[in-house]
Amino acid sequence: MRAGFLIGLNEFEIREMDVPQCHQNEVIVKVEASGICGSDIHKMSKGWKYQLPMIMGHEMAGTIVKVGRSVHHLKKDDRVAVVPFIPCHNCAYCAMGKYQLCTDYIMMGSQRFGGFAEYVSVPASNIVKIGTKLTFEEASMIEPLAVSAHGVYGIEPRVGDVVAVFGLGTIGLLTIQWLKIAGVKKIIGIDIQSEKLKQALDLGVTDTIDPSVQDLEKEISRITDGLGVDIAMECAGTKITEEQCLLVTKKGGKIGFQGIAYSDVLIKQRAFEKIFRSELTIKGFWNSYSAPFPGKEWFDSITFLESGRLSVSHMISHRFPLEDLQRAFDLAVNRSESFNKIMIML
């Protein structure tokens, strides 16, 4: 089979290798679509800390071609999405059903071969069926959909809340859709790219702000009659937005951190004092899992995709064959053109 190996920092090589063996509690999936995650891009520019060579890719979907002898709930030709996070099921957090906090997990695409290959071996417990309504591209977006659902479920928005979403990449745009499903009517999309602000408007945000040309705090004050937002969802992962969300949240409000920080975050006194003077609630959200594994986030994502209440196809801006994996990452790492979700098609 063909596989795209990472052999150095943003250096990929397409190689021929044997199809992986199917152990008794595993299945072999023929990968049809595998997305490039924002975290994949950052790892190519900020440094790779896992073993090499590695087959990356943790957002994937395809068809089962082989089933291990101890697997009875799945069969050949099932259309499936792959859950890339493999918890140990033995630590204290797994025992509590908080699988996302597992202390000894394995992540496909960084610690175990992932989806930028024609075939991948997967524990049967890390498979969810997708039926026939979804395309494989849509199914490969279930993983980021579940990530954004995990944050929205955890922050517990209420009907009537005003919510600001910082960062309108994949997670930010998906968060907007989940907020609408939760009943939030007033959503403010915040980004410095006009294309992403337009996408947010198309998804139904009521207001947009470009902090590079507008005064963020003044605009939030104007929109909220001087109160600030009930909830700020930080999906950008920049040290600027991680401070800004503290400054625009109302007294007694909530802040959800989902964006991964790739540098030290040093906040000014005014922002820090808002935490206690305004009695803010700050919550962090990691990954997309809950009990029973892989969690409500995954199954709800499938349900709402099938019903049409969630839409992801319009977010796929680029498609590349496996042979062009290097070109796909070069585009993403160098930002040679505007993009959203980049999909590798096999």
N, C-alpha and C positions, 0 to 999 in steps of 0.2 A: 504494500500500500504506500501511498505518498503521504508525507508529513512535513509540516513546516517547523524546523528546529530553530530555536533561538540559540546562537552559538557565541554571541558577544553582545555588548550593549547596542541595541537596535541593529543587530546583524543577524539576518535569517538565511537559512539554506533549506531548500526542498530536497528531501532524501527519500529513497525507497527503504522500506523496512517491513518486517513481518507483521501481519495482523496480530494484535495482542491475543494472548491466551484467555479463555473464558473459564474462570474459576467457579466453584460450585455455587457461590452466592452472588455471582455477577452476571451481567449481560454484556454483549458486544453491540454497540450502536454504530450504524453507518451514519456519519454526520452529514447533514444536508445544509445547515447554515450555522455560522458561529460568529458572534459579534465581537468587535473590539471595544473593551471597556475603557472608561477614562482612567482607571487605575493602571491598566496596561500601558497606556501612553506615558503616564507619569513615571512608571518603572523604567521606561526606555530613556528618559531624560534625567531622572534623579538617581538612578542606580538600581541594579538587579542584585538581590541578596540571597537568591536561591541557587540551587545547583544548575550547572550547564553540562551538556546541552539540555534544553527543555522544550516541550511542545506546549505553548501557551494556549489560551482560550478557555474561558469559563462560562460563556453565555452560548449554549448550544442546544440544538434539537436535531432529531433524525429518526431513523427506523431501526428497531431491534432486528439483528440478523442471527443472533445466537443467544441461547439462554442456558445458564448453569443448571446442573442437575438438581440443585436444592431450591430452585426458583419456580414457584407454581402460580403466582399471580400475574405473570407477564408471559408473553409468547412472541414468537417470531412474527415479524411484520407489524407489530404494534408501533404506532406513531407516538413519539415521546419527547419530553423535554428532560434535560439532565440537570440535576441538583448538584452543583460542583463542590459544595462544602460537606466534608465527611467528618462528622463528630466522632469522638472516641467512645461515647456512650458509657464511659466509666467514671468520669470526673464528677465533682460535686455539682457543677452547673448542669451537666447532662442529666444527672439524677433529679434535678429540679425542673427539668424540661426547658431550661434556658440554653438551648443548643448553640445559639449565636455567641455565647460566652465560653464555649468549650475551651479548656486549657491545652488540649493536645489534638487539635483538629488537623486534617489534611485538606488542602485546597487544590482542586484540579486546576491545571494550567500554571501552577507555580511549584507545587510540591509533588505533583503526580501529573502524568501526561494528560493534556487537555484536548480541546476541540479543534485546533488547527491541524487536523489530520482526517484522513478518510474514515478511519474507524477508531473507536475509543472503548476501553473497558470501564465499566461503571458498576459499583455495588447496586444490587437490585433495589435496596432501600433508598437509593438516590435517583430513582426514576419516577416521573409522573406522566401518566398517559394524557394525550391531548386530543384524542378522537380524530374526526375528519374535518371539522369546521375551520380549524386554524391552518394557515400556511406554516411552513417550517421557519420562515423569517419571523413571523409573529411569535411562534413558540420560543424562539431563541431570545425573545425580549421578555419572557416571563421572569427571568432572573432579575433584571433591573426593575421590572414592575413590582416584584415582591420586595425588593429593597425599599422602594419608595412607599409601598403599602405599610411596611414595618414602621417607618417613621410617622406616617399619618395616623395609624392606629395607636401608636404610643403617645402622641401628643394630644390625642383626644379632642379634636375640634368640635365646636358646637354650632348649631344653626344660628346665624346672626353674627358669628365671629368675623373680624377682618384679619386676613392672613397675608403676610408678605413672604414671597418666595425669592430668596437670594440665589442667583445662578440658574440660568435657564438652559442648561445642558440636558442630557437625557434624564437624569434623576429629577431635576427641577421641573421639566415639562410633564413627567409622569406624576410627580407630586401634585401638580395642578389638577390633573384629571381625578386623582383620588380625593382631593379636597372637594371637588364638585360632587362626587358620589356621596361624600360625607355630609353634604348639604350646605357647604360654605358658599355664600352668595357673592361676597366681595373679596377678591383675590388681587393682590398687587404683585406684578412680575417685575423683577429687578435684574438688569444685566447691562453690559456695556456694548453689546453687539446688536445692531438694529435688526438683523435677520431673526435672531432669537426672540426679540421683543415682538416681532410680527407673528412668529409662531405661537407665542403665548396668547396674543390677542385672538388668533384663530381658534385656540382652545377654550376661549371664553373668559380670560382674566378681565377684570373691570378697569384696571389701570396699569400702566407701565411706567417705569422710571429708568432713565439712563443716567447713572450717577457721574458719568464722565462729562456730561453737559448740563446736568440739573443738580440742584442742591437737594440731596436725598432727604435730610431731616426736615427741611421746609416743605417738600412735596408730601411726605408722609403726614406731617402736621396738618397740611391743607386738606388732604383726603380724609383724615380721621377727625376733623374738627378739633385739632390740638391734643387729642388723647394719646395717639400712638396706636400701633396694631395690637390686637389680642394675642396673636401668635406670629413669630418669625421663624421660618424654616430656612436654615442655612445649608444650601446644597452646592455652593461654589468651592468651598475648601480653600479660600484665600484668607490671609491674615487681615486684609482690609474688611471683607464682608463679615468675618467672624467677630470683629469689633462693632461694625455698623449695626448688626442685628440687636446688640445690647442697647444701642442708643435710640432705636425707633420703636421699642416695645413699650406698651402702656404699663402703668402701675398694676401689679398683680398679674401681669401677662406671662406668656410662656415662650421659650425659645427651644427649638429642636435643632441639634447639630447633626448633620449627616455628611457634609463635605469633609473629605480627609485633608488634614493639615499636612503640608509638605515642607513647612519651615516653622521656626519658632514663632509663636503668637504672643506678642507683647502688647497689652492694651493700656490705654491711657487711664489716668485716675478717674476722669469723668465717666468713662464707660464702666469701669469696675465698680464705682460707687452706686451706679444704677442697680446693680444686682441686689444689694441689700436695702438701699433707700427706697427702691420701688418694689421690693419683695418679689423679684422675678423667679420663676421656676425654670431651671435649665435642665434639659434632658439630652442625652446622647443616644444615638441609634446606630447599631453596628450589624451589618449583614441583614438577613431577611428571614430568620428562622424562629420557630416557636413549636410548642407541642400541640398535637402529635406531629412529629417530624414529617415533612419539612415545614409544615405549619399552614395556618389559615391564609397567610399572605400569598402562598403559592396557589392554593386551590381557588381562592377568590379571584386571583389574577386570571386564571383560566376561565372561570365563570363569567366575569365581566368582559373579557375579550370576546368570548363566544356570543354574548348578548349584544355586543356592539357598543356598550357603555364605555369601554376603553378602546382607544385607537392608537396603534403604534406604527403602522406601515408608512405613514407620511413622515415619520421621523428618520427613516433610513435614507441617508443622503447619498451614500456611495456603496457600490457592490463590486467586489473584486474576486476573481478565481484564486484558488490556493496558490497557484504559480506566481501570482502578483502580491503575495503577502508582504514582501519587502516594500513594494511601492505603496501599499496601503498604509503601512506604519510610517514610511517617510512622509506621506501627506499629513498624517496625524501629528507626528512629532514636530515636524517643521512648520506646521500650520500654513502650508503653501496655498491653501484655499479654504474657504469656509466649509465646515462639515458639521454633521450631528452624529448620527450612528453610522458607523462603517461596518458593513457585513461581508464576511468571507463566505463565498458560496462554493459548495463542494459537489 
